[in-house]
Amino acid sequence: MTVYAAIGAMFALMGGIVYYASLDNTQLEQVEVELANISVREVNTVENRAKLEVTFLVKNPSEKTFTVPVIGYKLFADGVMLGSGQYSTEDIAMPGRAVFYPGSEIPLKNTFVLNRADVSQSIYDAVLNEQVTTFSAEGNVTSETSWSIVEKDFVTEMN
């Protein structure tokens, strides 16, 4: 009987931990992602590719402190998909990542490689010559505390 009571207590403890961790989820889902800037950093004419610096402004309107380990996104220029990219700090321990305190806004920069073979020549030239009128991104942002991880979809546009 003692063994059954210990097993039951263990399940109750695990259930309590899961419940406690889920209390953060509504605040973690409030994370906001905004496309802040896109600039051409480097053009390689031999390999026909360009490196773009994509800056996301991540905001924390909640009362909970968290980090953002991953932003996965698809980048569009004037409605044409340029490709997929990912900002990631998953390989960095949580204390070494950017910390989003309540009310904070932090720009997160990522390098996006645009291959000439992936898009039409006109879109490639428009991006390199900064003639794109609208950039947009859609994707998924992950926010986490030491207890919880929440993924949220986002769509953002920059004129």
Summary of the structure (lengths in Angstrom):
residues: 159
radius of gyration: 20.6
end to end distance: 68.0
largest distance: 76.0
contacts: 456
relative contact order: 0.23
helix: 25%
strand: 49%
